[in-house]
Amino acid sequence: MRIKTLLISTAVLLLIAAVSVSAETKGRDLVTKGELKTLEGTFVIDNSEWYLVVNNQKNLIHKGPEQFIAEKKINIEQNSLIKVYGYVYQDEITPIKIVSGNNEYVFRGEDGRPLWAGRRYGKGRS
């Protein structure tokens, strides 16, 4: 009985550890941890996630809610060259703005506050 309890407890602890390690980083986390930078590279969409590829490194772009993207009519072509100004931490970016060709798309204020904060689709989350 003790061995069974020990095995179950160990399995639960391993599951909790796996979930916490794979917990998704939020844009607001990058504002806190990240460094303001401008990066240039190739824009890639993979499974609805946005990436900036710089020197063969794929950086995840935290773009915000899909409703925000649709409302602002943000349309960036796959494999286009873009410039991203925002908070960079490891291989993730929370953009303040993205420049693609002649278009400039703003996502956050200089203080890191998302433009969708307090809106119905963002539910005040960042």
C-alpha positions, 0 to 999 in steps of 0.5 A, a space after each residue: 500500500 505504501 509503495 502504491 501511495 508513493 508511486 501515485 504521489 510521485 506521478 502527481 508531482 511529475 505531472 505538476 512539474 511538467 505543467 508548470 514548465 510548459 506554462 505559456 509565457 504571457 506578453 506581460 511577462 516579457 514586458 517585465 523580464 524583457 529588454 526593449 529592442 528593435 529586431 529585423 527579420 523574416 515574418 513567418 506564421 506557423 500553426 497560427 503563431 507569429 514568428 520573427 526569424 533572425 539569423 536562423 533563430 525563430 522568435 515567437 511574437 506575442 501578438 495579442 487577441 485575434 479580435 484585436 488583429 482583425 479589428 486593426 486589420 493587421 495583415 503581414 505577408 508570410 516571409 516578408 521582411 519586418 522590423 519589430 520594436 518591443 520587449 525581447 526576452 530569450 526567443 520571445 517578443 512582445 511587440 510595441 510596434 511592427 513595421 512591414 513595408 509602408 505599414 506600421 502596426 501598434 500593439 502596446 504603449 511605450 509603457 508596455 500596456 496593450 492597446 486591447 487592455 480593458 476591451 471586451 476581447 482582451 478581458 483586460 489581460 495582457 
